[in-house]
């Protein structure tokens, strides 16, 4: 009798152990989950909607998305500054509403002239929302818990994207206009739900103000005048190239330059997703000071560089060996990713001036947006155009960025000392 009671109790206790102890983080997790399920749908199906259902050529879509990426680059700084002046929550709600309307607009357009400006608006809202969301976390989460909470939320992000990708697989199986249209509307509705949840579930009073930090500073953007932080943002942009490597470089390399089964394209994404879900929280432990963050970033960059070398070895070996090398390379990349992300989050908060987290997150996000815009073309040119040499060049970029972060953070510390003395 007691044995039968132990089993269900353990199973019922498992979800509770997976939930974050902070009620606010649990509410933020619910918002993130809704948002990223929709994102998983759009990431998988967006290009197919434009090409298969709207009839645009691949080159047309690529050009339009490049223009959209440029608009995303330009959006981060003003969006972050707006969050400092008017509060992160109302600015974020407004941007998420724009995403909801813009995504729904994809279902109504009929010509390329409508597609490009709409894609630019959606991309600008998306990148702006990323910066403002990070600033919101700075407002509502205690400083000591920000990095650990973001690590938890990022694990939830990967769960949501995986669920969205699974739903997208059903749409791909149906392969009808109505199925694609339903996915678009679902994505749009997810943004609308997220806007409501931010309004209802997230507190309006910024904790930074309660701690004595100024709210809504006037004058020039302090992040744009902080040369060490600009350098940190640029180095983070270099490491952000790993996402283009994973999403573009690895699939093309597997299919065109190795004997590994084509299923390894999906397999590599599953390996990355599973490892990030499992390890991101652990990787963020102890990353609570700029020096520790710089070390985590360095280790992440060096692991990512090593992953390039392992992936390069998958060329010209038997299929089984190639598949194992791809798994090993993607595994190293995932380890580098979780460490690099933890270091970046800590630096983004620790190096920011009081009351200006939006400005600093906007600049940090802009460095990432530049890498996301240029990364696919750069990685394709290096990996497919130059093979082993291209992988080595990419590894050298990651290594240089990783090794440069420590001195850059120390530079930032020296710059901050006179301000603290004053």
C-alpha positions as CSV (number, residue, x, y, z in Angstrom):
1,X,0.0,0.0,0.0
2,X,2.8,2.4,0.9
3,X,4.7,1.6,-2.2
4,X,1.8,2.5,-4.4
5,X,1.4,5.8,-2.7
6,X,5.1,6.7,-3.2
7,X,5.0,6.5,-6.9
8,X,2.2,9.0,-7.6
9,X,3.6,11.3,-5.0
10,X,6.9,11.4,-6.7
11,X,5.4,11.9,-10.1
12,X,3.2,14.7,-8.8
13,X,6.1,16.4,-7.1
14,X,8.2,16.4,-10.2
15,X,6.5,19.5,-11.9
16,X,6.8,21.4,-8.6
17,X,10.6,20.8,-8.5
18,X,10.9,22.1,-12.1
19,X,9.1,25.3,-11.2
20,X,11.0,28.4,-10.1
21,X,10.5,29.3,-6.4
22,X,10.0,33.0,-7.2
23,X,6.3,33.7,-8.1
24,X,7.4,36.6,-10.4
25,X,9.8,34.4,-12.3
26,X,7.1,31.8,-12.7
27,X,4.8,34.4,-14.2
28,X,7.5,35.6,-16.5
29,X,8.1,32.0,-17.5
30,X,4.5,31.6,-18.5
31,X,4.8,34.7,-20.7
32,X,8.0,33.5,-22.2
33,X,6.4,30.0,-23.0
34,X,3.5,31.6,-24.8
35,X,5.7,33.9,-26.7
36,X,8.2,31.3,-27.8
37,X,5.7,28.7,-28.9
38,X,4.5,31.3,-31.4
39,X,8.2,32.0,-32.3
40,X,8.9,28.4,-32.9
41,X,6.0,28.3,-35.4
42,X,7.2,31.4,-37.3
43,X,10.8,30.5,-37.3
44,X,10.0,27.2,-39.0
45,X,7.3,28.3,-41.4
46,X,7.8,32.0,-42.1
47,X,10.0,31.6,-45.2
48,X,7.8,28.9,-46.6
49,X,4.7,31.1,-46.3
50,X,6.5,33.8,-48.3
51,X,7.8,31.4,-51.0
52,X,5.2,28.6,-51.3
53,X,2.0,30.5,-50.5
54,X,2.7,34.1,-51.6
55,X,5.0,33.1,-54.5
56,X,8.0,35.3,-53.8
57,X,11.3,34.1,-55.0
58,X,14.0,33.0,-52.6
59,X,16.2,35.9,-53.6
60,X,13.4,38.3,-53.1
61,X,12.7,37.0,-49.6
62,X,16.3,37.1,-48.7
63,X,16.6,40.7,-49.8
64,X,13.5,41.6,-47.9
65,X,14.7,39.9,-44.7
66,X,18.1,41.6,-45.0
67,X,16.4,45.0,-45.2
68,X,14.3,43.9,-42.2
69,X,17.4,42.9,-40.3
70,X,18.9,46.3,-40.9
71,X,15.8,47.9,-39.4
72,X,16.2,45.6,-36.4
73,X,19.7,46.8,-36.0
74,X,18.5,50.4,-35.9
75,X,15.7,49.7,-33.4
76,X,17.5,48.5,-30.3
77,X,19.1,51.8,-29.1
78,X,16.0,54.0,-29.4
79,X,13.7,51.3,-27.9
80,X,16.0,50.9,-24.9
81,X,16.2,54.6,-24.4
82,X,12.4,54.8,-24.5
83,X,12.2,52.1,-21.8
84,X,14.4,54.3,-19.5
85,X,12.2,57.4,-20.1
86,X,8.7,55.9,-20.0
87,X,9.2,52.6,-18.3
88,X,10.0,49.2,-19.7
89,X,6.6,47.6,-19.3
90,X,4.5,50.1,-21.3
91,X,7.1,50.3,-24.0
92,X,7.3,46.5,-24.2
93,X,3.5,46.1,-24.3
94,X,3.4,48.6,-27.2
95,X,6.1,46.8,-29.2
96,X,4.5,43.4,-28.6
97,X,1.2,44.8,-29.9
98,X,3.0,46.0,-33.0
99,X,4.4,42.4,-33.5
100,X,0.9,41.0,-33.1
101,X,-0.5,43.3,-35.8
102,X,2.4,42.9,-38.1
103,X,2.4,39.1,-37.9
104,X,-1.4,39.2,-38.7
105,X,-0.6,41.5,-41.6
106,X,1.5,38.8,-43.3
107,X,-1.8,36.9,-43.8
108,X,-3.3,39.8,-45.8
109,X,-0.5,41.0,-48.1
110,X,-0.5,40.0,-51.8
111,X,2.5,41.8,-53.2
112,X,6.2,42.2,-52.6
113,X,5.9,46.0,-52.2
114,X,3.7,45.2,-49.1
115,X,6.0,42.5,-47.8
116,X,9.2,44.5,-47.4
117,X,7.9,47.5,-45.3
118,X,5.9,45.1,-43.2
119,X,8.9,42.8,-42.6
120,X,10.9,45.9,-41.6
121,X,8.3,47.0,-39.0
122,X,8.0,43.5,-37.5
123,X,11.8,43.1,-37.3
124,X,12.2,46.5,-35.7
125,X,9.5,45.7,-33.1
126,X,11.1,42.3,-32.5
127,X,14.7,43.6,-31.9
128,X,13.4,46.6,-29.9
129,X,11.3,44.3,-27.7
130,X,14.3,42.1,-27.0
131,X,16.2,45.1,-25.6
132,X,13.3,46.4,-23.6
133,X,12.5,42.9,-22.2
134,X,16.0,42.7,-20.8
135,X,15.6,46.2,-19.3
136,X,12.3,45.0,-17.8
137,X,14.0,42.2,-16.1
138,X,16.5,44.7,-14.6
139,X,13.5,46.7,-13.3
140,X,11.5,43.9,-11.7
141,X,14.1,41.3,-10.6
142,X,16.5,41.8,-7.7
143,X,20.1,42.4,-8.9
144,X,21.4,39.3,-7.2
145,X,18.9,37.1,-9.0
146,X,18.9,38.6,-12.5
147,X,21.4,36.3,-14.2
148,X,20.0,33.1,-12.6
149,X,16.5,34.1,-13.5
150,X,17.4,34.8,-17.1
151,X,19.1,31.5,-17.3
152,X,15.8,29.8,-16.1
153,X,13.8,31.9,-18.6
154,X,16.2,30.9,-21.4
155,X,15.6,27.2,-20.6
156,X,11.9,27.9,-20.9
157,X,12.5,29.7,-24.2
158,X,14.1,26.6,-25.7
159,X,11.2,24.5,-24.5
160,X,8.7,26.8,-26.1
161,X,10.6,26.9,-29.4
162,X,10.7,23.1,-29.4
163,X,7.0,22.9,-28.9
164,X,6.4,25.5,-31.6
165,X,8.6,23.5,-34.0
166,X,6.7,20.4,-33.3
167,X,3.4,22.2,-34.1
168,X,5.1,23.5,-37.3
169,X,5.8,19.9,-38.3
170,X,2.0,19.2,-38.4
171,X,1.6,22.3,-40.6
172,X,4.3,21.0,-42.9
173,X,2.7,17.7,-43.1
174,X,-0.7,19.2,-44.1
175,X,1.1,21.7,-46.5
176,X,-2.1,23.7,-47.3
177,X,-2.7,27.4,-47.3
178,X,-5.2,27.1,-44.5
179,X,-2.7,25.3,-42.3
180,X,-0.1,28.0,-42.9
181,X,-2.7,30.7,-42.3
182,X,-3.7,29.0,-39.0
183,X,-0.1,29.0,-37.9
184,X,0.3,32.7,-38.7
185,X,-2.9,33.6,-36.8
186,X,-1.7,31.5,-33.9
187,X,1.6,33.3,-33.8
188,X,-0.2,36.7,-34.0
189,X,-2.6,35.7,-31.2
190,X,0.4,34.6,-29.0
191,X,1.8,38.2,-29.2
192,X,-1.6,39.5,-28.2
193,X,-1.8,37.2,-25.2
194,X,1.7,38.1,-24.2
195,X,0.8,41.8,-24.2
196,X,-2.2,41.1,-21.9
197,X,0.0,39.0,-19.6
198,X,2.6,41.7,-19.3
199,X,-0.1,44.2,-18.4
200,X,-1.8,41.8,-15.8
201,X,1.0,39.7,-14.3
202,X,4.1,41.9,-14.2
203,X,4.3,44.6,-11.5
204,X,4.3,48.2,-12.6
205,X,6.6,49.6,-9.9
206,X,10.3,49.3,-11.0
207,X,12.4,47.8,-8.2
208,X,15.3,49.9,-9.4
209,X,13.5,53.0,-8.4
210,X,12.6,51.6,-5.1
211,X,16.3,50.9,-4.5
212,X,17.2,54.5,-5.2
213,X,18.2,54.4,-8.8
214,X,17.1,57.2,-11.0
215,X,14.2,56.6,-13.4
216,X,14.0,58.2,-16.8
217,X,17.3,60.0,-17.2
218,X,17.4,62.9,-19.6
219,X,20.3,64.0,-21.8
220,X,22.6,62.0,-24.2
221,X,22.5,58.2,-24.2
222,X,25.1,57.2,-21.6
223,X,25.7,53.7,-23.2
224,X,26.8,55.3,-26.5
225,X,29.5,57.4,-24.7
226,X,30.8,54.4,-22.8
227,X,33.6,53.1,-24.9
228,X,34.4,50.0,-22.9
229,X,30.8,48.9,-23.0
230,X,30.7,49.5,-26.8
231,X,33.7,47.2,-27.0
232,X,31.9,44.6,-24.8
233,X,28.9,44.8,-27.1
234,X,31.1,44.3,-30.2
235,X,32.8,41.3,-28.7
236,X,29.4,39.8,-27.8
237,X,28.4,40.4,-31.4
238,X,31.4,38.2,-32.4
239,X,30.2,35.4,-30.2
240,X,26.7,35.8,-31.4
241,X,27.9,34.5,-34.8
242,X,27.6,31.1,-33.3
243,X,23.8,31.1,-33.9
244,X,24.3,31.6,-37.6
245,X,26.9,28.8,-37.5
246,X,24.4,26.5,-35.9
247,X,21.3,27.5,-37.9
248,X,23.0,28.0,-41.3
249,X,26.6,26.7,-41.3
250,X,26.0,23.3,-39.8
251,X,23.0,22.4,-42.0
252,X,24.8,23.4,-45.2
253,X,28.0,21.7,-44.1
254,X,26.2,18.4,-43.2
255,X,24.2,18.3,-46.5
256,X,26.9,19.5,-48.9
257,X,30.3,18.6,-47.4
258,X,29.9,15.5,-45.3
259,X,28.6,11.9,-45.6
260,X,26.5,12.3,-42.4
261,X,22.8,11.4,-42.8
262,X,20.6,14.4,-43.7
263,X,18.6,13.7,-40.6
264,X,21.6,15.1,-38.6
265,X,20.4,18.6,-39.6
266,X,17.4,18.1,-37.3
267,X,19.4,16.0,-34.9
268,X,22.0,18.8,-34.4
269,X,19.2,21.3,-33.5
270,X,17.7,18.7,-31.0
271,X,21.1,18.2,-29.4
272,X,21.6,22.0,-29.0
273,X,18.1,22.5,-27.6
274,X,18.3,19.7,-25.1
275,X,21.7,20.7,-23.8
276,X,20.7,24.4,-23.4
277,X,17.5,23.4,-21.5
278,X,19.5,21.1,-19.3
279,X,22.6,23.2,-18.7
280,X,21.7,26.9,-18.9
281,X,20.7,27.3,-15.3
282,X,23.8,25.5,-14.1
283,X,26.1,27.5,-16.3
284,X,24.8,30.7,-14.8
285,X,25.8,29.8,-11.2
286,X,28.5,31.9,-9.8
287,X,28.4,34.4,-12.7
288,X,27.7,37.3,-10.4
289,X,30.6,39.7,-10.9
290,X,32.2,41.2,-14.0
291,X,35.3,39.2,-13.5
292,X,33.4,35.9,-13.3
293,X,31.3,37.0,-16.2
294,X,34.4,37.7,-18.3
295,X,35.7,34.2,-17.4
296,X,32.4,32.5,-18.4
297,X,32.4,34.5,-21.7
298,X,36.0,33.5,-22.4
299,X,35.3,29.8,-21.7
300,X,32.2,29.9,-23.9
301,X,34.1,31.5,-26.8
302,X,36.9,29.0,-26.6
303,X,34.5,26.1,-26.5
304,X,32.7,27.5,-29.5
305,X,36.0,27.8,-31.3
306,X,36.8,24.2,-30.5
307,X,33.4,23.2,-31.9
308,X,34.4,24.7,-35.3
309,X,37.5,22.4,-35.4
310,X,35.4,19.3,-34.6
311,X,32.8,20.1,-37.1
312,X,35.4,20.7,-39.8
313,X,36.8,17.1,-39.2
314,X,33.4,15.7,-40.3
315,X,34.5,16.3,-43.9
316,X,35.7,13.3,-45.9
317,X,35.1,10.6,-43.2
318,X,32.6,7.8,-43.3
319,X,29.0,8.5,-42.5
320,X,28.9,7.1,-39.0
321,X,32.1,9.0,-38.0
322,X,30.8,12.2,-39.6
323,X,27.5,11.9,-37.6
324,X,29.4,11.5,-34.3
325,X,31.7,14.4,-35.1
326,X,28.6,16.6,-35.9
327,X,27.0,15.6,-32.6
328,X,30.3,16.3,-30.7
329,X,30.8,19.7,-32.4
330,X,27.2,20.8,-31.7
331,X,27.6,19.6,-28.1
332,X,30.7,21.8,-27.7
333,X,28.8,24.7,-29.3
334,X,26.0,24.3,-26.8
335,X,28.3,24.3,-23.9
336,X,29.9,27.5,-25.3
337,X,26.5,29.0,-25.8
338,X,25.2,28.6,-22.3
339,X,28.5,29.9,-20.8
340,X,28.7,32.9,-23.2
341,X,25.1,33.8,-22.6
342,X,25.5,33.8,-18.8
343,X,28.5,36.0,-19.1
344,X,26.8,38.4,-21.4
345,X,23.7,38.8,-19.2
346,X,25.9,39.6,-16.2
347,X,28.0,42.1,-18.0
348,X,25.0,43.8,-19.5
349,X,23.6,44.5,-16.1
350,X,26.7,45.0,-14.0
351,X,28.3,47.5,-16.4
352,X,25.2,49.6,-16.9
353,X,24.7,52.9,-15.2
354,X,21.9,53.2,-12.6
355,X,18.5,54.0,-14.2
356,X,19.8,53.4,-17.7
357,X,19.4,49.7,-18.2
358,X,17.3,50.3,-21.3
359,X,20.0,52.3,-22.9
360,X,22.7,49.7,-22.2
361,X,20.5,46.8,-23.2
362,X,19.7,48.6,-26.4
363,X,23.4,48.9,-27.3
364,X,24.1,45.3,-26.3
365,X,21.1,44.1,-28.4
366,X,22.4,46.2,-31.4
367,X,25.7,44.3,-31.4
368,X,23.7,41.0,-31.4
369,X,21.4,42.3,-34.2
370,X,24.4,43.2,-36.4
371,X,25.7,39.7,-36.0
372,X,22.3,38.1,-36.7
373,X,22.0,40.2,-39.9
374,X,25.5,39.6,-41.3
375,X,26.0,36.1,-39.8
376,X,24.3,33.9,-42.3
377,X,26.1,35.4,-45.3
378,X,29.5,35.5,-43.5
379,X,29.2,31.9,-42.2
380,X,28.1,30.6,-45.6
381,X,30.9,32.3,-47.3
382,X,33.5,30.9,-44.9
383,X,32.2,27.4,-44.3
384,X,30.9,26.5,-47.8
385,X,33.2,28.8,-49.8
386,X,36.5,27.9,-48.0
387,X,35.9,24.6,-46.2
388,X,38.4,23.7,-43.6
389,X,40.1,27.1,-43.9
390,X,36.8,28.8,-43.3
391,X,36.1,26.8,-40.2
392,X,39.6,27.8,-38.9
393,X,38.9,31.4,-39.6
394,X,35.6,31.2,-37.7
395,X,37.4,29.5,-34.8
396,X,40.0,32.3,-34.8
397,X,37.2,34.9,-34.6
398,X,35.6,33.2,-31.6
399,X,39.0,32.8,-29.9
400,X,40.0,36.4,-30.4
401,X,36.6,37.6,-29.1
402,X,36.9,35.3,-26.1
403,X,40.4,36.3,-25.1
404,X,39.7,40.0,-25.6
405,X,36.8,40.1,-23.1
406,X,38.8,40.0,-19.9
407,X,41.0,43.0,-20.7
408,X,37.9,44.9,-22.0
409,X,36.0,44.2,-18.7
410,X,39.0,45.4,-16.7
411,X,39.1,48.6,-18.8
412,X,35.4,49.1,-18.0
413,X,36.2,48.7,-14.3
414,X,39.0,51.3,-14.5
415,X,36.6,53.7,-16.2
416,X,34.0,53.2,-13.5
417,X,36.3,53.8,-10.6
418,X,36.6,57.6,-11.1
419,X,32.9,57.9,-11.5
420,X,32.4,56.1,-8.2
421,X,35.0,58.2,-6.4
422,X,33.2,61.4,-7.7
